[in-house]
């Protein structure tokens, strides 16, 4: 804690002030403050310098350091929608924790799909000599890479661009779909409906592939009449209930937690109980919904925190390179009481 | 769009390169690039310089500019929990949009209540000579101001600290509670229950004061047996249903949307319909819940985007000073189909 705030209202505190306060030379202050390797300075002296730094509120000039080293301690994160989804925050959180761990600060820009804002954000990050940029979308999809991103090291997070050569960190939708289905198979279900989204996306195809793969591994024949298309919201799940009940399924894998929430309501008005009559598994682990439905929903988590953290590791070259620059992040099962 | 990316892989582009490309002097390039006032340079020449800048991918050195001016184009935002709430993202979003509008970039740090991380984050922001810092919490509460924040201009967002002298931008809980209750009164209800939180907070006291104020304005006597305490989650709302039904209330103001979601389930198992039998109003406008319940929930919005945006305006001295440095932000009614 800095007690004296002379640095705010008076003249800036200099190394000379620190040296005077600590009773050492300016060179010694410089060595201690800049943590120079090899400088032979006793522990007690270091302590005195640190105390003087705290007392006077001296700050090293990070900008001057950036200038002399030619790059900064910033990493940029450009996201297309922070406000419209509870997920984006977790990508930021993961990226930031990991960035801090390696001595970097995250510069975040939200663009809401506005191309001018996006260009401005990227230009500003480049001006500030960022170490690199994470470019992230709020749902997993293919993107066109904005030109200016090619001027620095860029990692795509929760999105990808075929042929761009840029590394992409994305959720493993197929593994996630397989995991969800296996949760139901493991409880003895064989007639398992899948309420899938109608929105063309890696989630639509990947989760379906995972569903089929799990059935195949269990020796259950694929019956395409059990795949019920629905808009990926509560309303879609509610409307799909008729088809689910007509199919004779004893269990349902829902494209996401919101669909499961709608299905819960649809089953309830028909007097059907979860999980006694029908078992339900969701996808996303949207905490505010999944953990608080009646009964709490078993689901598969979208690993947003991990996507952000892995993005930083890939950017800094910490994670070993994976297949063609695509880094698949596991979607783990979250067990509650709906199976 | 920058077509030639020589700046990435070759030597950095200099003003000399720009001058050569544009067929002008280095001094002219400097004047145009730095937008020097008073420099008499023709529009056509400026245009040529800008084209050369775009072609060669030249970037002014923002760090050098910061150094010479002694302050940066950064504003810091320190938040205590980005990951655990869908709300924090909207504070960031609002702050960022407003910061950009005034030529600033937002530096975001998430601390998760970790004091060491918080100190580090603030120190780093100070090192980078931020214009000031917004300090924000994910729910509205009183805080102890971390000492280092006093070294720069600080605005508290969604929190406050009595006696600190720091300006605070907070939601107007009382007005919000009054608005929620008035929505029910306007539909002809007089016996209105209020499921309030059990967590001591400005939300608990403020919304209760607003509820009482609306009743008083309408000439309805306050009956404290109609105020039902509950944990502020779905489970609390579900459990409160018994007391709500026993009270004979025809309408319920719920402390938040999650409580309303639990109450919906509780009413449904008792065969009661919303809004035919009981009208319900929530609080928060947590989109993913409120807009998608059956029926969609009428609620009062917590103005997170506006909190972030107003925080920036207060920091930059754009908003006129309000009463004792406390800026109350309106919580508007969002009408759907539960009343």
Interface residues (C-beta under 8 A of the other chain):
Chain A: X1 X2 X5 X7 X8 X57 X59 X60 X61 X62 X63 X64 X66 X67 X72 X73 X82 X83 X84 X85 X86 X88 X89 X90 X92 X93 X94 X96 X97 X100 X105 X106 X107 X108 X109 X110 X117 X120 X121 X123 X124 X126 X127 X128 X129 X147 X148 X150 X151 X152 X233 X234 X235 X238 X258 X261 X262 X265 X268 X286 X287 X288 X289 X292 X293 X294 X305
Chain B: X1 X2 X3 X5 X7 X8 X57 X59 X60 X61 X62 X63 X64 X66 X67 X72 X73 X82 X83 X84 X85 X86 X88 X89 X90 X92 X93 X94 X96 X97 X100 X105 X106 X107 X108 X109 X110 X117 X120 X121 X123 X124 X126 X127 X128 X129 X147 X148 X150 X151 X152 X233 X234 X235 X238 X258 X261 X262 X265 X268 X286 X287 X288 X289 X292 X293 X294 X305
